[in-house]
Amino acid sequence: KFDKLLESRGLRFCRYADDCMIFVRSQRSGERVRESVTRFLEGKLRLRVNQEKTAVGPAYMVKFLGFRLYRTK
């Protein structure tokens, strides 16, 4: 259900088990998506989102499964 929600919104994301990164263009969009996704996960799916591990920021600053993503030219 979560993947289908993200796909229906046209969001780019990477998910492995219970870890997920959602890619948007701006910090403000990231904050809005985090709030709406948290409401969905906690309200509809009754899952708890760990706010200490949840971050909004550039992909290269956030670790995902112990790795950081970098863009090279």
PEPE-V62550 format. One record per residue. PSI is psi as a letter, one per 40 degrees, with the letter a starting at -180 (999 if undefined). Layout:
# PEPE-V62550
PSI, PSI
This chain:
# PEPE-V62550
d, d, d, d, d, d, d, d, e, f, i, h, i, h, h, h, b, e, i, i, h, h, h, i, d, i, d, d, d, d, d, d, d, d, d, d, d, d, d, d, d, d, d, d, e, f, i, h, h, h, d, d, e, h, i, h, i, i, d, e, e, h, i, h, f, e, i, i, h, i, h, i, 999
